[in-house]
Amino acid sequence: MLISYNNDYEKVTMGFLSYISDLKDPIRIEEELKWYSAQENRRIYLWQREDNENIIGLVGIEEENDLILLRHIALDPSYRNEGLSYTILDALQEKFEGKNVVATLETASIISKWQRKLSEKS
């Protein structure tokens, strides 16, 4: 389940952001958190398991008109390769119904795979 970031989740959020290749430095991670909080159209959502309420993933987005730009996605390493990214993207699409989820250069691969999976379902 997607939950909105708040300061109570700062440490866990910083941990997930550290999984992203260009955000290894703690100072860079803090700058990224400030960047997200500087504008209302930028948000971080955490993915929480419903069965035990553990936070196991993160997405960072920027909302623009009819688009949701996926800036970051990170998962707990023990949950990778299980299709969880697609589940998170499905929930993001549902949350912002009527808007298209699109990629940055960094997230293009996952968005492309997710879109292929969606087209196979149709």
Backbone bond lengths (Angstrom), bond angles and torsions (degrees), N, CA, C in turn:
res aa  C-N    CA-C-N  psi(-1)  N-CA   C-N-CA  omega(-1)  CA-C   N-CA-C  phi
1 M - - - 1.432 - - 1.529 108.15 -
2 L 1.323 116.30 137.15 1.465 121.64 177.75 1.526 109.71 -77.74
3 I 1.320 115.49 131.66 1.464 120.57 173.20 1.519 108.25 -127.75
4 S 1.301 116.13 144.93 1.462 121.06 -178.69 1.516 110.80 -73.73
5 Y 1.309 114.99 140.68 1.463 121.52 176.12 1.523 109.68 -66.38
6 N 1.315 115.34 141.09 1.459 122.09 164.83 1.519 107.10 -144.66
7 N 1.322 116.50 173.97 1.469 120.76 -174.00 1.522 113.85 -60.61
8 D 1.329 117.99 -22.07 1.468 120.30 177.12 1.529 111.25 -62.79
9 Y 1.321 116.57 -23.34 1.463 122.05 -177.31 1.539 112.56 -102.74
10 E 1.306 117.27 15.98 1.463 119.96 -173.39 1.529 113.20 -58.21
11 K 1.326 117.57 -48.65 1.470 119.59 -177.01 1.519 112.62 -65.13
12 V 1.326 116.81 -44.60 1.461 119.13 179.56 1.527 109.95 -65.71
13 T 1.324 117.18 -36.89 1.466 121.17 178.31 1.524 110.40 -65.10
14 M 1.317 116.75 -43.16 1.466 119.91 177.64 1.528 110.39 -61.78
15 G 1.329 116.47 -37.11 1.456 119.72 177.40 1.521 112.24 -62.92
16 F 1.323 116.74 -44.41 1.465 119.47 178.53 1.527 111.38 -67.27
17 L 1.315 117.45 -40.40 1.467 119.89 178.25 1.530 110.99 -62.35
18 S 1.336 117.65 -29.81 1.469 120.09 179.79 1.527 112.36 -67.86
19 Y 1.341 118.15 -16.24 1.469 121.10 175.22 1.523 111.92 -74.01
20 I 1.313 117.46 -14.95 1.465 121.98 -177.73 1.522 108.22 -85.43
21 S 1.322 116.22 129.53 1.469 121.58 -168.45 1.525 115.00 -54.68
22 D 1.319 118.64 -39.87 1.468 118.96 -177.92 1.535 112.89 -89.14
23 L 1.332 117.16 10.78 1.463 120.76 -179.08 1.531 111.94 -125.45
24 K 1.287 118.00 38.50 1.466 121.20 -178.14 1.533 112.51 -75.35
25 D 1.313 117.94 -32.65 1.462 123.07 -176.48 1.533 110.39 -78.31
26 P 1.338 118.68 127.99 1.474 121.08 -179.84 1.537 113.86 -55.06
27 I 1.307 117.50 -34.91 1.470 120.07 178.47 1.517 109.94 -66.58
28 R 1.315 116.54 -40.56 1.472 121.30 178.09 1.530 110.77 -65.02
29 I 1.323 116.76 -36.91 1.468 120.85 178.02 1.525 110.00 -65.79
30 E 1.317 117.62 -43.71 1.467 121.09 178.12 1.527 110.85 -61.56
31 E 1.339 116.45 -40.18 1.466 120.35 177.30 1.529 110.58 -62.17
32 E 1.324 116.56 -39.41 1.464 120.85 -179.91 1.532 110.63 -66.04
33 L 1.326 117.23 -42.00 1.466 120.20 176.55 1.526 111.13 -61.42
34 K 1.320 116.89 -41.07 1.473 120.67 177.05 1.520 110.29 -64.52
35 W 1.326 117.09 -39.45 1.466 121.11 179.38 1.524 109.75 -60.40
36 Y 1.335 117.18 -45.16 1.463 120.53 179.50 1.529 111.49 -62.90
37 S 1.313 117.37 -38.07 1.465 119.52 -175.98 1.530 112.83 -82.66
38 A 1.317 118.25 -7.84 1.462 121.59 -177.20 1.526 113.51 -75.20
39 Q 1.326 118.59 -21.59 1.454 123.05 -177.78 1.523 109.37 -134.57
40 E 1.322 116.68 142.13 1.468 120.24 -179.63 1.520 113.64 -69.13
41 N 1.319 117.99 -21.41 1.459 120.19 -178.89 1.534 112.43 -85.13
42 R 1.331 116.81 0.88 1.462 121.54 176.98 1.525 107.82 -108.92
43 R 1.328 115.70 130.63 1.461 118.81 -176.71 1.518 111.68 -144.90
44 I 1.305 113.43 152.74 1.457 121.43 170.89 1.518 107.08 -115.03
45 Y 1.321 115.11 133.86 1.456 121.50 173.25 1.523 107.98 -120.52
46 L 1.305 114.95 141.09 1.456 121.11 176.62 1.522 108.08 -104.01
47 W 1.324 116.05 148.51 1.460 120.85 177.51 1.519 108.12 -102.38
48 Q 1.323 114.17 120.18 1.452 120.98 -177.43 1.522 109.56 -112.78
49 R 1.319 115.87 130.42 1.468 119.77 175.44 1.518 108.45 -65.35
50 E 1.294 115.85 140.79 1.460 119.57 -179.44 1.526 112.15 -80.61
51 D 1.339 117.14 -27.75 1.462 119.24 -176.20 1.529 113.85 -76.44
52 N 1.334 117.81 -34.74 1.462 119.15 -178.91 1.532 113.72 -130.54
53 E 1.318 116.65 2.15 1.467 124.33 176.61 1.530 114.27 64.88
54 N 1.333 117.83 15.84 1.459 119.87 174.04 1.521 109.55 -71.45
55 I 1.310 115.83 143.08 1.466 120.76 175.27 1.521 106.89 -89.38
56 I 1.340 115.06 123.70 1.462 119.12 -173.44 1.528 113.30 -127.49
57 G 1.328 117.54 5.00 1.454 119.34 179.88 1.511 112.39 -164.43
58 L 1.313 114.55 171.33 1.462 122.16 -177.07 1.513 109.49 -149.92
59 V 1.334 116.34 142.92 1.462 122.05 167.89 1.524 108.08 -131.14
60 G 1.311 115.00 140.60 1.455 121.47 174.16 1.514 107.95 -116.61
61 I 1.330 115.80 128.48 1.466 119.83 -175.56 1.519 111.15 -129.18
62 E 1.321 113.45 162.89 1.459 121.99 170.70 1.528 106.05 -132.24
63 E 1.322 116.14 123.19 1.460 121.83 -176.75 1.523 109.44 -96.18
64 E 1.320 115.41 127.62 1.461 122.12 178.89 1.520 109.37 -138.94
65 N 1.323 117.38 116.86 1.469 123.02 178.12 1.525 111.57 43.92
66 D 1.336 117.23 -108.02 1.461 119.96 -177.48 1.531 112.69 -102.69
67 L 1.340 116.61 18.98 1.462 121.19 -177.92 1.523 111.85 -123.47
68 I 1.312 115.35 148.53 1.459 123.68 168.20 1.521 105.38 -119.01
69 L 1.315 116.27 110.64 1.457 121.84 -179.45 1.524 108.43 -88.43
70 L 1.316 116.40 115.49 1.460 121.49 178.02 1.520 108.43 -80.28
71 R 1.301 115.91 107.68 1.466 121.12 -178.81 1.519 111.87 -89.04
72 H 1.323 116.85 -40.34 1.460 120.84 -177.62 1.525 110.64 -142.44
73 I 1.307 114.63 146.14 1.458 121.39 168.52 1.521 106.41 -144.99
74 A 1.329 115.48 132.24 1.465 120.64 -179.54 1.521 108.83 -144.44
75 L 1.322 115.58 142.51 1.459 121.72 -179.38 1.522 109.94 -127.93
76 D 1.319 114.52 150.79 1.450 120.85 169.86 1.527 106.22 -56.35
77 P 1.334 118.67 130.70 1.472 120.15 -176.48 1.527 114.54 -54.94
78 S 1.307 118.13 -30.02 1.471 119.56 -178.86 1.530 112.58 -73.23
79 Y 1.332 118.14 -8.49 1.466 121.75 179.34 1.525 112.77 -110.86
80 R 1.298 117.49 6.81 1.462 120.37 179.59 1.522 110.18 -75.59
81 N 1.303 116.51 158.44 1.466 123.84 179.20 1.525 112.87 64.70
82 E 1.330 117.10 24.97 1.467 120.90 176.63 1.531 111.37 -115.75
83 G 1.328 117.43 5.22 1.455 120.40 -178.36 1.514 113.41 80.97
84 L 1.319 117.30 9.44 1.458 120.98 -178.23 1.528 111.81 -64.22
85 S 1.313 117.49 -33.44 1.472 120.26 177.76 1.521 110.80 -57.38
86 Y 1.327 116.26 -41.19 1.463 120.23 179.34 1.523 111.35 -66.49
87 T 1.320 116.33 -38.97 1.470 120.73 177.67 1.520 110.26 -62.46
88 I 1.319 116.46 -42.30 1.471 121.23 178.96 1.519 110.06 -64.99
89 L 1.317 117.19 -43.42 1.462 120.66 179.15 1.524 111.54 -65.68
90 D 1.335 116.70 -37.38 1.466 120.25 175.02 1.527 110.27 -59.83
91 A 1.330 116.67 -44.65 1.472 121.22 -179.99 1.526 110.92 -65.72
92 L 1.319 116.73 -37.21 1.466 121.00 177.90 1.532 109.70 -65.09
93 Q 1.330 117.10 -43.50 1.463 121.50 178.27 1.520 110.52 -62.55
94 E 1.323 116.71 -40.32 1.457 120.89 179.05 1.530 111.07 -66.65
95 K 1.326 116.74 -40.07 1.468 121.52 179.95 1.526 110.96 -62.85
96 F 1.314 116.24 -38.03 1.463 121.51 -178.04 1.528 109.68 -111.23
97 E 1.308 115.57 52.18 1.460 122.05 -177.94 1.533 110.71 -52.96
98 G 1.311 115.48 134.96 1.451 120.96 179.98 1.520 113.45 91.56
99 K 1.324 116.55 -6.73 1.471 120.48 177.54 1.523 108.78 -111.81
100 N 1.317 115.91 148.01 1.459 121.27 179.50 1.515 110.29 -90.93
101 V 1.321 116.34 132.05 1.456 121.64 173.86 1.522 107.05 -85.56
102 V 1.324 116.50 121.49 1.462 122.10 -178.00 1.529 109.48 -124.66
103 A 1.311 115.51 168.43 1.461 121.98 -170.79 1.525 113.04 -110.29
104 T 1.327 113.55 158.24 1.457 121.84 163.13 1.528 106.12 -93.93
105 L 1.302 117.78 179.62 1.468 119.27 175.43 1.529 110.72 -59.56
106 E 1.327 116.29 -37.47 1.464 120.90 -177.27 1.533 112.29 -71.05
107 T 1.324 117.86 -30.26 1.465 120.08 -176.48 1.530 112.98 -105.48
108 A 1.316 117.16 5.74 1.469 121.21 -176.10 1.523 112.69 -59.60
109 S 1.308 118.26 -39.49 1.459 121.15 -177.28 1.523 111.60 -63.77
110 I 1.315 117.83 -47.82 1.461 120.65 -178.13 1.527 111.12 -68.02
111 I 1.331 116.92 -38.59 1.472 119.68 178.50 1.530 110.22 -65.84
112 S 1.306 116.93 -40.60 1.466 120.73 178.99 1.528 111.10 -62.02
113 K 1.335 116.94 -44.92 1.470 120.75 178.73 1.524 110.76 -64.98
114 W 1.323 117.14 -41.03 1.463 121.58 179.14 1.528 111.05 -63.34
115 Q 1.341 116.95 -43.72 1.465 120.57 179.28 1.529 111.36 -64.04
116 R 1.328 116.91 -38.31 1.476 120.20 176.13 1.523 110.09 -62.23
117 K 1.320 116.19 -42.11 1.462 120.89 179.43 1.523 110.19 -63.42
118 L 1.331 117.15 -41.40 1.468 120.90 177.65 1.523 111.52 -62.99
119 S 1.322 117.04 -41.55 1.467 120.19 -178.88 1.526 111.62 -68.73
120 E 1.334 117.58 -28.60 1.463 120.91 176.23 1.524 111.30 -69.20
121 K 1.340 116.74 -31.34 1.461 121.11 179.13 1.526 111.50 -70.77
122 S 1.325 116.08 -29.39 1.482 120.52 -175.05 1.493 113.04 -72.69
